[in-house]
Amino acid sequence: GRVAVVEVLNLNDEIKELIMKRADSNQIKKVAVASGMETLRDNALRKVLAGITTIEEVMRITADF
């Protein structure tokens, strides 16, 4: 079976404003994480701790993030 590893950006007013101002993606990500967003790698690592996948698989799928 397969398990989804996801990163969901919920838009709040601060993030919407940054997008409208064409802010750098790193700045948007920083604000999103501070607002509670779980990154792709964090989501995958949580699945490692739950015994669903391996650290090797996490590193393979999140290498570019």
Secondary structure as UniProt FT lines:
FT   HELIX           13..20
FT   TURN            21..22
FT   HELIX           25..34
FT   TURN            35..36
FT   HELIX           40..49
FT   TURN            50..51
FT   HELIX           55..61
FT   TURN            62..64
//
